Amino acid sequence: MASVRLSRWVIALLIAYIGLITVIQIETAGNGLVRWSGYSVLTPLTAAALLPVRRTLIVGVPAVAAVVGTYGFEIHEVSAGGRVVAISAVVLSFGLSPVICRMRLSRERYRRHAAVRNQLAFLSSAGRRIGKVRPLDMTHTARQAAEVAVPRFADFAAVDLSDTVLRGREPSPELLRGPFSLRCVAERSVSADRPHRTLNRETGPDFPEVAAPLRLSANVRPARAYRLSEDEVAHWLGLNPFPATPGRRSRVHSAIVAPLCSCRGAVLGAMVFIRHQRPEPFDADDLVIAEEIAMRTAVYVDNALRHACAHGMARSLRRSLLPRHLPQLAAVEAAGRHLAADPPHAGLDTAWFDVIPLSSARVALVVGKVPGHGVRTFATAAQLRAAVRALADLDLPPDELLAHLGDVLMSLPAKGARTPHGQPVAAVGGTADDLRASCLYAVYDPVSRRCALAGSGHPPPAVVTPDGGVETVDLPPGPGLGLGGLPFEAVEMDLAEGSLLALFTDSLVGSCHQHPAGSRALREILEPGRPALDVMCESLLATLLDHRPHDDAALLLVRTRTLDAGSVATWALPSSLSAVPDARAYVSGQLAAWGLEDGACGSDLVVSELVTNAVRHAAPPVQLRVIRQENSLIYEVSDGSSTPPRQRRSQAYDECGRGLFLVSELTERWGVRHGPDGKTVWAEQACAPASSDHRRL
């Protein structure tokens, strides 16, 4: 529209010029000379230099008509030769004007095409360079974008990213409406001294003149680059950060701010382009190029951000698979290590371990692995770990626990599972044909020194006896979790006090077998008398793994302890109500012997309720056992019935049903453990340590 208006003004001026030069020629003609005829020749040539062909002809026809009318009819003092020369010169210029116009337009078109080709070649080069090397590294991508822009497009380029993005979090779409902070992560300049912007690296509410161009460019949908005028650049930069070089005057005169926006509309940062050495300012075509560079950079920055978010989520899930601190137990001393896979193969297999306190001072030891990769594998492993903890609270034998754990895995939705309506399965209930896992579950009792183990597709543990012998447990190879319908088999063995039990994943076992001196190294590292378990874990991993494995490696070392006869008291009780006062007397006497008569408030009532329930509602034989730990007492009443007690909520006038309620109120926790010959009802009560006088005894 502006070009059409300009053409009209040029045509009007040329026609006015034709009229003016015609009047002058008529007034000054005489003595047979053509004094001003040459000025009529300029009109078609000027039109050819400024206007398209059609408008050139529109201007040329009045010019020829004016010359023919002037020298053919109006002026009679000029000779015939002069008339012919004047008219011929204008007609010739009129005939040449379309040719000159076409040549000019062709040259301009060639220049435009060449400029477009150069722009396309530049953008193609930018597309080949930005994000092609280390595409998930934001800083490297930003450095590549700055190197692409300088010097072919700008004299200085910088990439600023939001602090939120650099911390690996998704920025809010409302980022620019409030205070925000940008950090310069990459910049490049044509100057040898690498001048820097005088802006503070942390752009915030104290620098509103910096935030204004970015807000103007990003608030438009879709976001567009914003071109700053010379005055805006001077106000934005404050002082000129680019000193003049010898023989050249250097001054910032043009700049572009292009937002880096994700496909979700969030502003990730901005790119700044500055010209201070080349004389031509940025134009509309340069805005398009700047937007294209910023768009390509934003794509890879957004990909790196999403990868960082996913990686952070995976790290959080991985951390949730491991206990923050292994519990300090009377039964065992434990130490564990988890070695994540090498980053190119991260998540190929996900391993975890756990130490779970059980009733009666026992402890459960777990090591498991889920094959696969990605967040889904981490989520599956987290669900299995939670399921193991929930099933361990039921005091199930190892083989039964693994059977229930396999059912849990089978109930998880499989990858790509869909409902009958074609929708993806998002909840429990899909098939799990592609879900597999392995697990080793062991339960150790420090009173009997018995350890029960069962495995599902997992390598058996190694045991180091106090005399230095290292042997592998003869554990039947069980089926992997997720196969369904196949039985598991458990084994039991006695562990001497001070025995070392090593549970590990198959990646560590493979490294052990492939190591030139694997079994000998394992024997030397696990032999008794070595340093603490933490040091042994580090030595074992450093010896058996020369580099990071391609899948996760988990190691759990456990040194067993025993509760001596002085910490356990057992009584056989008759199956009659007369056993209740005897049980109270036995327990009171034992607590007095331990020096805990004042530290276990309510113990008589707890024992009375447990023994009364066993005598009234269960079958003989009845046995009472009290276990002393450092800060707690455990009461156990065993009977020959398999029917578990149930806690009731008695009404105001009920005469029974309050026993287990009182037990739950007076103790920390209570539960039921089933055995081959009946059940055991247990309750754990916190107590104060024994007095110093009794400890000396």
Stockholm file with secondary structure:
# STOCKHOLM 1.0

chainA/1-697         MASVRLSRWVIALLIAYIGLITVIQIETAGNGLVRWSGYSVLTPLTAAALLPVRRTLIVGVPAVAAVVGTYGFEIHEVSAGGRVVAISAVVLSFGLSPVICRMRLSRERYRRHAAVRNQLAFLSSAGRRIGKVRPLDMTHTARQAAEVAVPRFADFAAVDLSDTVLRGREPSPELLRGPFSLRCVAERSVSADRPHRTLNRETGPDFPEVAAPLRLSANVRPARAYRLSEDEVAHWLGLNPFPATPGRRSRVHSAIVAPLCSCRGAVLGAMVFIRHQRPEPFDADDLVIAEEIAMRTAVYVDNALRHACAHGMARSLRRSLLPRHLPQLAAVEAAGRHLAADPPHAGLDTAWFDVIPLSSARVALVVGKVPGHGVRTFATAAQLRAAVRALADLDLPPDELLAHLGDVLMSLPAKGARTPHGQPVAAVGGTADDLRASCLYAVYDPVSRRCALAGSGHPPPAVVTPDGGVETVDLPPGPGLGLGGLPFEAVEMDLAEGSLLALFTDSLVGSCHQHPAGSRALREILEPGRPALDVMCESLLATLLDHRPHDDAALLLVRTRTLDAGSVATWALPSSLSAVPDARAYVSGQLAAWGLEDGACGSDLVVSELVTNAVRHAAPPVQLRVIRQENSLIYEVSDGSSTPPRQRRSQAYDECGRGLFLVSELTERWGVRHGPDGKTVWAEQACAPASSDHRRL
#=GR chainA/1-697 SS CHHHHHHHHHHHHHHHHHHHHHHHHHHHCBTTBCSSTHHHHHHHHHHHHHSCHHHHHHHHHHHHHHHHHIIIIICCSSCHHHHHHHHHHHHHHHHHHHHHHHHHHHHHHHHHHHHHHHHHHHHHHHHHHTTTSSTTCHHHHHHHHHHHHTTTTCSEEEEEEEHHHHTTCCCCTTGGGSCCCEEEEEEEESSTTCCCCSSCSSBCTTCHHHHHHHHHHHSSSSCCCEEECHHHHHHHHCSCCSCCBTTBCCCCCEEEEEEEECTTSCEEEEEEEEESSSSSCCCHHHHHHHHHHHHHHHHHHHHHHHHHHHHHHHHHHHHHHSCSSCCCCSSEEEEEEEECCCGGGTTSEEEEEEEEECGGGCEEEEEEEEESCSHHHHHHHHHHHHHHHHHHTTTCCHHHHHHHHHHHHHHSCCTTCBCTTSCBCCSTTSCCTTCCBEEEEEEEETTTTEEEEEEESCCCCEEECTTSCEEECCCCCCCCBTSCSCCCCEEEEECCTTCEEEEECHHHHHHHHHSTTHHHHHHHHHSTTCSCHHHHHHHHHHHHCSSCCSSCEEEEEEEECCCCGGGEEEEEECSSTTHHHHHHHHHHHHHHHHTCTTTCTTHHHHHHHHHHHHHHHSCSCEEEEEEECSSEEEEEEEESCCCCCCCCCCCTTCSSSCHHHHHHHHSSEEEEEEETTEEEEEEEEECCCCCHHHHHC
#=GC SS_cons         CHHHHHHHHHHHHHHHHHHHHHHHHHHHCBTTBCSSTHHHHHHHHHHHHHSCHHHHHHHHHHHHHHHHHIIIIICCSSCHHHHHHHHHHHHHHHHHHHHHHHHHHHHHHHHHHHHHHHHHHHHHHHHHHTTTSSTTCHHHHHHHHHHHHTTTTCSEEEEEEEHHHHTTCCCCTTGGGSCCCEEEEEEEESSTTCCCCSSCSSBCTTCHHHHHHHHHHHSSSSCCCEEECHHHHHHHHCSCCSCCBTTBCCCCCEEEEEEEECTTSCEEEEEEEEESSSSSCCCHHHHHHHHHHHHHHHHHHHHHHHHHHHHHHHHHHHHHHSCSSCCCCSSEEEEEEEECCCGGGTTSEEEEEEEEECGGGCEEEEEEEEESCSHHHHHHHHHHHHHHHHHHTTTCCHHHHHHHHHHHHHHSCCTTCBCTTSCBCCSTTSCCTTCCBEEEEEEEETTTTEEEEEEESCCCCEEECTTSCEEECCCCCCCCBTSCSCCCCEEEEECCTTCEEEEECHHHHHHHHHSTTHHHHHHHHHSTTCSCHHHHHHHHHHHHCSSCCSSCEEEEEEEECCCCGGGEEEEEECSSTTHHHHHHHHHHHHHHHHTCTTTCTTHHHHHHHHHHHHHHHSCSCEEEEEEECSSEEEEEEEESCCCCCCCCCCCTTCSSSCHHHHHHHHSSEEEEEEETTEEEEEEEEECCCCCHHHHHC
//
